[in-house]
Amino acid sequence: MDSRRRLMLFLLLIELIILVKGNVVFKVQHKFGGRGKGVEALRTLKDHDSGRHGRMLAAIDFQLGGNGKPTDAALYYTKIAIGSPPSDYHVQVDTGSDILWVNCKDCDRCPKKSSLHIPLNQYDITASSTGKKITCNQEFCNTVFTGPNSDCKVGMACEYAVTYGDGSKTEGYFVNDYIRLDQVSGNLQTATMNGSISFGCSAKQSEDLDSSSQAVDGIIGFGQSNTSVLSQLALSKKVKKVFLHCLDGRIGGGIFAIGELEQPKVNSTPLVENEAHYNVLMKAVDVGGESLDLPTDLFGFDANRDTIIDSGTTLAYLPSRLYNQVIEKMMAKQPDLKTHLVEDQFKCFWYNGNVDDGFPVVTFHFQGKLLLPVYPHDYLFEVHDNEYCISWQSGKMQSKDGKELTLLGDIVLSNKIVLYDLENQTIGWTEYNCSSNIKVKDEASGNVYSVSAHDITSASSPVKVNVIPIVLLISILLNLIE
């Protein structure tokens, strides 16, 4: 090896050492500003879920693994910097999607403005000195499509096209470029770090994907596919495939982190294998400590596979037979209450007392004796003073074979640390104050750092916006190559 090549290798190793030390943090905002209050807020959350679920079910059939469109697919978005020199992009954070993708320059029908009052940007590969197109014969392209493309020719771009359940479509090609992240250099201290990542460049959109309603620049997925940012970093031995979130149901803030959780400790349950989403085996349900008398086929093996944990969904959706029993047992403590419909879809009632005193806790039981308690203040949504609507939703979500699904969303997962350990194929949770600190371990140094979430307000927005900071921490490991 000549001296020039030795020098270049030395500099590369120095750069890797700089990149892999410490952790990474960036702030995330809640698209709807938390749960809010009022019928309009509840309707917005339900509309969000309806659009998302059509795409979740349809996306199972596509090789890209459930990419969500930015306007509806997730609840949280963050600002990241891509390219050299770096340019800022607002992308949604979603556990139900896999790849990172952003809108690209000259994109056909990509949104130009957003009702979120954030500036939209389009990635320009020609403006970045480190941006490169990925060709169809490169390893990343083979990973995306689970094998070589028989139509691939030398120099041909690695293209993708995704059609969603609502008929909307996005098309583009994959590129590779630097992503700039805020590295945690100590407790609540950060420094800039660059990393190389492959992502989608959206060149064309159709149907309602060009809408400015809730529009952002793209999406960053934390699904299980090898094309996710998490998986790409893990494949290069920079991180473990472990992440967590802690969403504060009271003020909407919280923490989103990649890395090993040191404190608090979390009990877990196995993930169902070979599923597109985070599926778990539910064994039983009790309301106020009283077990529900469920038909054996409701939670048979096949039905168990249809219990999805999804932080990108706002409400909780139960098979109709389970829903009816939960509502019956829940309302049994208040036999004199009369329910009424709001917006022709939400079952509501008037109540003057403390809901946690007047209604029971609903507890889901999972394999491995893992419990998931849901409190009245979680599943009851106050739309007006003393008027509450029930967040449990009946059925209407079915798998491709026609079976009703159980889908547990944000109302169930809030005020808990939820840990996704893809290394060991488990998911777990524990109740926690998501406004307080957690402790994560830096694999490179062995140091343990405290990470916390702080509420901030948006100074640039012309309207009052509840800005939700969520911390994303990435523990980086040095992979020494001989």
C-alpha positions as CSV (number, residue, x, y, z in Angstrom):
1,M,0.0,0.0,0.0
2,D,1.6,3.4,-1.0
3,S,2.0,6.3,1.4
4,R,-1.0,8.2,-0.1
5,R,-3.4,5.3,0.4
6,R,-2.0,4.7,3.9
7,L,-2.7,8.4,4.7
8,M,-6.2,8.2,3.4
9,L,-6.9,5.1,5.4
10,F,-5.5,6.7,8.5
11,L,-7.7,9.8,8.0
12,L,-10.7,7.5,7.4
13,L,-10.1,5.6,10.7
14,I,-9.7,8.9,12.5
15,E,-13.0,10.1,11.0
16,L,-14.7,6.9,12.1
17,I,-13.3,7.3,15.7
18,I,-14.8,10.8,15.8
19,L,-18.1,9.6,14.4
20,V,-18.6,6.6,16.7
21,K,-17.9,8.2,20.1
22,G,-20.9,9.4,22.2
23,N,-24.6,9.6,21.4
24,V,-26.9,11.6,19.2
25,V,-29.9,13.7,20.1
26,F,-32.5,15.7,18.2
27,K,-35.8,17.2,19.1
28,V,-39.1,16.0,17.8
29,Q,-42.5,17.8,17.6
30,H,-46.0,16.3,17.9
31,K,-47.9,17.0,14.7
32,F,-51.2,17.6,16.6
33,G,-49.7,19.2,19.6
34,G,-50.6,16.4,22.0
35,R,-54.2,15.2,22.7
36,G,-55.7,18.7,22.9
37,K,-59.3,19.1,23.9
38,G,-62.6,19.4,22.0
39,V,-64.5,17.5,19.4
40,E,-62.4,18.8,16.6
41,A,-59.2,17.4,18.2
42,L,-60.8,14.0,18.7
43,R,-62.1,14.0,15.1
44,T,-58.6,15.0,13.8
45,L,-57.1,12.0,15.7
46,K,-59.7,9.6,14.3
47,D,-59.2,10.9,10.8
48,H,-55.5,10.5,11.2
49,D,-56.0,6.8,12.2
50,S,-58.4,6.1,9.4
51,G,-56.0,7.2,6.7
52,R,-53.0,5.5,8.4
53,H,-54.7,2.1,8.7
54,G,-55.7,1.9,5.1
55,R,-52.0,2.3,4.2
56,M,-50.7,0.0,6.9
57,L,-52.8,-3.0,5.7
58,A,-52.0,-2.3,2.1
59,A,-48.3,-1.8,2.7
60,I,-47.8,-5.3,4.0
61,D,-47.9,-6.5,0.3
62,F,-45.1,-4.1,-0.8
63,Q,-41.4,-4.8,-0.5
64,L,-40.7,-1.4,1.0
65,G,-42.5,-2.5,4.1
66,G,-45.1,0.0,5.1
67,N,-43.8,3.4,4.0
68,G,-46.3,6.0,5.3
69,K,-47.0,9.3,3.5
70,P,-45.9,12.3,5.5
71,T,-49.3,13.9,5.8
72,D,-50.9,11.1,7.8
73,A,-48.5,8.3,8.6
74,A,-47.1,9.3,12.0
75,L,-47.6,11.6,14.9
76,Y,-44.1,13.0,15.4
77,Y,-41.7,14.9,13.2
78,T,-38.2,16.2,13.6
79,K,-35.7,18.4,11.8
80,I,-32.6,16.7,10.3
81,A,-29.8,18.0,8.2
82,I,-28.7,16.2,5.0
83,G,-25.9,16.9,2.5
84,S,-22.7,18.8,2.2
85,P,-23.2,21.7,2.9
86,P,-26.1,20.5,5.1
87,S,-29.7,21.5,4.4
88,D,-32.6,21.1,6.9
89,Y,-35.6,18.8,6.3
90,H,-38.6,18.1,8.5
91,V,-39.4,14.4,8.5
92,Q,-41.9,12.4,10.5
93,V,-40.7,9.7,13.0
94,D,-42.7,6.5,12.6
95,T,-42.3,3.0,14.1
96,G,-44.6,1.7,11.4
97,S,-42.4,2.6,8.4
98,D,-38.9,1.5,7.3
99,I,-37.0,3.8,5.1
100,L,-35.9,7.4,5.4
101,W,-37.1,9.4,2.4
102,V,-37.5,13.1,1.5
103,N,-39.0,15.0,-1.4
104,C,-36.5,15.9,-4.1
105,K,-35.8,18.8,-6.4
106,D,-38.3,19.2,-9.3
107,C,-40.6,16.6,-7.7
108,D,-43.8,16.3,-9.5
109,R,-46.8,17.3,-7.3
110,C,-44.8,17.4,-4.0
111,P,-46.3,19.9,-1.5
112,K,-44.7,23.4,-1.5
113,K,-46.2,24.6,1.7
114,S,-47.4,23.1,5.0
115,S,-50.3,23.9,7.4
116,L,-47.8,23.2,10.2
117,H,-46.1,26.5,9.5
118,I,-42.8,24.9,8.8
119,P,-40.6,25.7,5.7
120,L,-40.6,22.8,3.2
121,N,-37.4,21.8,1.4
122,Q,-36.6,19.6,-1.5
123,Y,-33.3,17.6,-1.6
124,D,-31.0,18.5,-4.5
125,I,-28.3,15.9,-5.1
126,T,-26.4,18.2,-7.4
127,A,-26.0,20.8,-4.6
128,S,-24.3,18.2,-2.2
129,S,-20.7,17.3,-2.7
130,T,-21.3,14.0,-0.9
131,G,-24.5,12.9,-2.5
132,K,-24.5,9.9,-4.8
133,K,-27.2,8.0,-6.6
134,I,-27.5,4.3,-5.8
135,T,-27.6,2.0,-8.8
136,C,-29.7,-1.1,-9.2
137,N,-26.8,-3.5,-8.8
138,Q,-25.6,-2.1,-5.4
139,E,-26.1,-4.1,-2.2
140,F,-28.6,-1.6,-0.7
141,C,-30.9,-2.0,-3.7
142,N,-30.7,-5.7,-3.5
143,T,-31.6,-5.4,0.2
144,V,-34.7,-3.2,-0.5
145,F,-36.1,-5.6,-3.0
146,T,-34.9,-8.8,-1.3
147,G,-32.7,-9.9,-4.3
148,P,-31.1,-8.8,-7.5
149,N,-33.2,-7.0,-10.1
150,S,-33.3,-9.1,-13.3
151,D,-33.9,-5.9,-15.4
152,C,-30.9,-4.1,-13.9
153,K,-28.4,-2.6,-16.4
154,V,-25.1,-0.9,-15.7
155,G,-25.7,2.6,-14.3
156,M,-29.4,2.2,-13.9
157,A,-30.8,4.0,-10.8
158,C,-32.4,2.0,-7.9
159,E,-36.0,3.1,-8.3
160,Y,-39.0,2.5,-6.1
161,A,-42.7,3.0,-6.4
162,V,-45.3,2.5,-3.6
163,T,-49.1,2.5,-4.0
164,Y,-51.1,3.0,-0.8
165,G,-54.5,1.6,0.2
166,D,-56.2,5.0,-0.6
167,G,-54.8,5.0,-4.2
168,S,-52.1,7.6,-3.6
169,K,-48.6,6.8,-4.9
170,T,-45.0,8.0,-4.5
171,E,-42.2,7.2,-6.9
172,G,-38.5,8.0,-6.7
173,Y,-35.0,6.6,-6.5
174,F,-32.4,5.9,-3.7
175,V,-29.4,8.0,-2.9
176,N,-26.6,8.1,-0.4
177,D,-25.4,11.2,1.5
178,Y,-24.3,12.5,4.8
179,I,-26.8,13.1,7.6
180,R,-25.8,15.6,10.3
181,L,-26.9,14.7,13.9
182,D,-26.3,16.3,17.3
183,Q,-23.9,14.0,19.2
184,V,-24.3,13.7,22.9
185,S,-20.9,14.5,24.4
186,G,-22.0,14.3,28.0
187,N,-25.1,14.9,30.2
188,L,-27.2,17.3,28.2
189,Q,-24.2,18.4,26.1
190,T,-24.0,18.0,22.3
191,A,-21.6,18.3,19.4
192,T,-22.1,17.9,15.6
193,M,-21.6,14.5,14.0
194,N,-21.9,13.3,10.4
195,G,-22.9,9.9,9.2
196,S,-23.5,8.3,5.8
197,I,-26.9,6.9,5.1
198,S,-29.0,5.6,2.1
199,F,-32.5,7.0,1.7
200,G,-35.3,7.5,-0.8
201,C,-35.5,10.6,-3.0
202,S,-39.2,11.2,-4.0
203,A,-39.5,12.4,-7.6
204,K,-43.3,12.1,-8.2
205,Q,-46.4,11.9,-6.1
206,S,-50.1,11.4,-7.0
207,E,-53.6,11.6,-5.6
208,D,-53.6,13.4,-2.2
209,L,-49.9,13.1,-1.5
210,D,-49.5,16.7,-2.8
211,S,-51.7,18.1,-0.1
212,S,-50.3,20.9,2.1
213,S,-52.4,19.7,5.1
214,Q,-49.9,18.6,7.8
215,A,-47.2,18.3,5.1
216,V,-43.6,17.7,6.0
217,D,-40.5,16.9,3.8
218,G,-40.5,13.1,4.3
219,I,-40.4,10.3,6.8
220,I,-37.8,8.5,8.9
221,G,-38.9,4.9,9.6
222,F,-38.1,2.8,12.6
223,G,-39.5,-0.5,11.3
224,Q,-37.8,-3.8,11.3
225,S,-36.6,-3.8,7.7
226,N,-32.9,-3.7,6.9
227,T,-33.5,-0.5,4.9
228,S,-34.3,1.6,8.0
229,V,-31.8,4.1,9.4
230,L,-31.6,2.0,12.6
231,S,-30.8,-1.2,10.6
232,Q,-28.3,0.5,8.4
233,L,-26.4,1.8,11.4
234,A,-26.6,-1.6,13.0
235,L,-25.4,-3.5,9.9
236,S,-22.3,-1.3,10.0
237,K,-21.8,-2.2,13.6
238,K,-22.4,1.4,14.8
239,V,-25.5,0.8,16.9
240,K,-27.5,-2.0,18.4
241,K,-31.0,-2.5,17.0
242,V,-32.6,-1.2,20.2
243,F,-34.8,1.9,20.6
244,L,-37.4,3.3,22.9
245,H,-39.9,6.0,23.3
246,C,-41.6,7.6,26.3
247,L,-44.6,9.7,25.4
248,D,-46.1,12.1,27.9
249,G,-49.8,11.8,27.6
250,R,-50.4,15.0,29.7
251,I,-48.3,17.5,27.9
252,G,-47.3,15.6,24.7
253,G,-43.5,15.6,25.3
254,G,-41.2,12.8,25.9
255,I,-38.1,10.9,24.8
256,F,-37.2,8.9,21.7
257,A,-33.9,7.1,21.9
258,I,-31.7,4.5,20.2
259,G,-29.4,2.6,22.5
260,E,-29.3,0.5,25.6
261,L,-31.6,1.5,28.4
262,E,-29.8,1.5,31.8
263,Q,-32.6,2.8,34.0
264,P,-35.5,2.1,34.5
265,K,-35.6,-1.6,33.9
266,V,-38.3,-3.0,31.6
267,N,-40.0,-6.3,31.4
268,S,-40.6,-7.7,27.9
269,T,-42.6,-10.1,25.7
270,P,-41.5,-11.8,22.5
271,L,-42.3,-10.2,19.1
272,V,-44.2,-12.5,16.7
273,E,-41.8,-13.6,14.0
274,N,-42.2,-12.6,10.3
275,E,-44.7,-9.8,10.8
276,A,-44.5,-6.4,9.0
277,H,-45.3,-4.5,12.2
278,Y,-44.6,-4.9,15.9
279,N,-47.0,-7.8,16.8
280,V,-47.3,-9.5,20.2
281,L,-49.3,-12.4,21.7
282,M,-52.1,-11.2,23.9
283,K,-53.4,-13.7,26.4
284,A,-56.2,-12.0,28.3
285,V,-57.9,-8.8,29.2
286,D,-59.4,-7.7,32.6
287,V,-61.4,-4.6,33.5
288,G,-61.1,-3.5,37.1
289,G,-59.5,-6.8,37.9
290,E,-62.4,-8.8,36.5
291,S,-61.3,-11.1,33.6
292,L,-63.4,-10.9,30.5
293,D,-65.1,-14.1,29.2
294,L,-63.6,-14.2,25.7
295,P,-64.4,-16.8,23.1
296,T,-61.4,-19.1,22.6
297,D,-61.1,-18.3,18.9
298,L,-60.7,-14.6,19.7
299,F,-57.3,-15.1,21.1
300,G,-56.3,-18.3,19.4
301,F,-52.9,-18.5,17.9
302,D,-53.8,-16.9,14.6
303,A,-55.7,-14.0,16.3
304,N,-52.8,-13.4,18.6
305,R,-50.7,-12.5,15.6
306,D,-53.1,-9.6,15.0
307,T,-52.2,-7.6,18.1
308,I,-50.2,-4.7,16.9
309,I,-48.3,-2.2,19.0
310,D,-48.2,1.1,17.0
311,S,-47.1,4.5,18.4
312,G,-48.2,6.1,15.2
313,T,-51.9,5.4,15.8
314,T,-53.6,7.7,18.3
315,L,-56.5,5.6,19.6
316,A,-57.0,1.8,20.4
317,Y,-58.9,-0.5,18.1
318,L,-60.4,-3.8,19.5
319,P,-62.3,-6.7,17.8
320,S,-66.0,-6.1,18.2
321,R,-66.7,-8.8,20.8
322,L,-63.8,-7.6,22.9
323,Y,-64.9,-4.0,22.5
324,N,-68.5,-4.7,23.6
325,Q,-67.3,-6.5,26.8
326,V,-64.8,-3.7,27.7
327,I,-67.5,-1.0,27.3
328,E,-70.0,-3.0,29.3
329,K,-67.7,-3.6,32.2
330,M,-66.4,-0.1,32.1
331,M,-69.8,1.5,32.3
332,A,-71.1,-1.0,35.0
333,K,-69.5,1.2,37.7
334,Q,-71.7,4.1,36.5
335,P,-75.1,2.5,35.7
336,D,-77.0,5.8,35.8
337,L,-74.8,7.5,33.1
338,K,-76.5,7.9,29.7
339,T,-74.2,7.8,26.6
340,H,-74.7,9.8,23.4
341,L,-73.0,10.0,20.1
342,V,-70.7,12.8,19.1
343,E,-69.9,13.3,15.4
344,D,-72.0,10.1,14.8
345,Q,-69.0,8.0,15.8
346,F,-67.8,8.6,19.3
347,K,-69.7,7.3,22.4
348,C,-69.7,10.0,25.0
349,F,-71.2,11.0,28.4
350,W,-71.4,13.8,31.0
351,Y,-69.5,13.2,34.2
352,N,-68.6,15.6,37.0
353,G,-66.2,13.6,39.1
354,N,-62.6,12.3,38.9
355,V,-62.6,9.8,36.1
356,D,-59.9,7.8,37.7
357,D,-62.1,7.3,40.8
358,G,-65.2,6.6,38.8
359,F,-64.0,4.1,36.1
360,P,-61.9,1.0,36.1
361,V,-58.4,0.3,34.9
362,V,-58.3,-1.9,31.7
363,T,-55.4,-4.3,31.7
364,F,-54.0,-6.3,28.8
365,H,-52.1,-9.5,29.5
366,F,-49.3,-10.6,27.2
367,Q,-47.1,-13.6,26.8
368,G,-44.4,-13.7,29.6
369,K,-46.8,-12.3,32.2
370,L,-46.3,-8.7,30.9
371,L,-49.1,-6.4,31.8
372,L,-50.3,-3.2,30.0
373,P,-52.6,-1.2,32.3
374,V,-54.6,1.6,30.7
375,Y,-56.1,4.2,33.1
376,P,-59.4,6.1,32.7
377,H,-57.5,9.4,32.2
378,D,-55.8,7.6,29.2
379,Y,-58.9,6.1,27.5
380,L,-61.4,8.9,28.3
381,F,-61.0,12.0,26.1
382,E,-62.5,15.3,27.5
383,V,-64.1,17.1,24.5
384,H,-65.8,19.8,26.7
385,D,-65.9,20.6,30.3
386,N,-67.2,17.4,32.0
387,E,-68.1,15.8,28.7
388,Y,-66.0,12.7,28.0
389,C,-65.7,10.5,24.9
390,I,-64.5,6.9,25.0
391,S,-61.3,6.3,23.0
392,W,-61.8,2.6,22.6
393,Q,-62.9,1.9,19.0
394,S,-64.8,-1.1,17.8
395,G,-63.3,-3.4,15.1
396,K,-63.4,-2.2,11.5
397,M,-59.7,-3.1,11.2
398,Q,-59.2,-6.4,9.5
399,S,-56.2,-8.4,8.2
400,K,-55.9,-9.6,4.6
401,D,-57.7,-12.9,5.6
402,G,-60.6,-11.0,7.1
403,K,-59.8,-11.4,10.8
404,E,-60.4,-8.5,13.1
405,L,-57.3,-6.8,14.4
406,T,-56.3,-5.5,17.9
407,L,-54.3,-2.3,17.4
408,L,-53.0,-0.5,20.5
409,G,-52.0,3.1,19.8
410,D,-50.9,6.2,21.6
411,I,-53.6,6.3,24.3
412,V,-52.4,2.9,25.5
413,L,-48.7,3.6,25.2
414,S,-48.4,7.1,26.7
415,N,-46.9,7.6,30.1
416,K,-44.8,4.5,29.6
417,I,-41.3,3.7,28.4
418,V,-41.7,1.3,25.5
419,L,-38.5,-0.6,24.6
420,Y,-38.1,-2.3,21.2
421,D,-35.2,-4.7,21.4
422,L,-34.8,-6.1,17.8
423,E,-31.5,-7.8,18.8
424,N,-33.5,-10.2,21.0
425,Q,-36.8,-9.8,19.2
426,T,-38.7,-8.5,22.2
427,I,-40.8,-5.5,23.1
428,G,-41.5,-4.3,26.7
429,W,-42.7,-1.4,28.7
430,T,-43.0,0.1,32.2
431,E,-45.0,3.0,33.6
432,Y,-42.9,6.1,33.8
433,N,-42.9,9.9,34.2
434,C,-41.9,10.8,30.6
435,S,-41.1,14.4,31.7
436,S,-38.3,13.1,33.9
437,N,-34.8,11.6,33.0
438,I,-33.9,8.2,31.8
439,K,-30.4,6.7,31.8
440,V,-28.8,5.2,28.7
441,K,-25.5,3.4,28.3
442,D,-22.9,4.5,25.7
443,E,-21.6,1.2,24.3
444,A,-18.3,2.7,23.1
445,S,-17.2,4.2,26.5
446,G,-19.4,2.3,28.9
447,N,-20.5,5.7,30.3
448,V,-24.1,6.1,31.5
449,Y,-25.8,9.4,30.5
450,S,-29.0,11.0,31.7
451,V,-31.4,12.1,29.0
452,S,-34.4,14.2,29.6
453,A,-37.2,15.9,27.6
454,H,-38.1,19.6,28.0
455,D,-41.1,21.5,26.8
456,I,-40.3,24.4,24.4
457,T,-42.4,26.8,22.4
458,S,-42.2,27.7,18.8
459,A,-41.0,31.2,18.3
460,S,-41.2,31.2,14.5
461,S,-44.8,30.0,14.1
462,P,-47.4,32.7,13.4
463,V,-49.9,30.6,15.4
464,K,-49.7,29.1,18.8
465,V,-48.2,25.6,18.5
466,N,-47.5,23.2,21.3
467,V,-44.0,22.1,20.3
468,I,-43.0,18.6,21.6
469,P,-39.4,17.9,22.1
470,I,-38.4,14.2,22.0
471,V,-34.8,13.2,22.5
472,L,-33.3,10.7,20.0
473,L,-30.1,9.2,21.3
474,I,-27.9,6.9,19.2
475,S,-25.1,4.9,20.9
476,I,-22.3,4.5,18.3
477,L,-19.7,1.6,18.4
478,L,-16.3,1.6,16.6
479,N,-16.0,-1.4,14.3
480,L,-12.2,-2.0,13.8
481,I,-11.5,-3.5,10.4
482,E,-8.1,-5.2,9.8
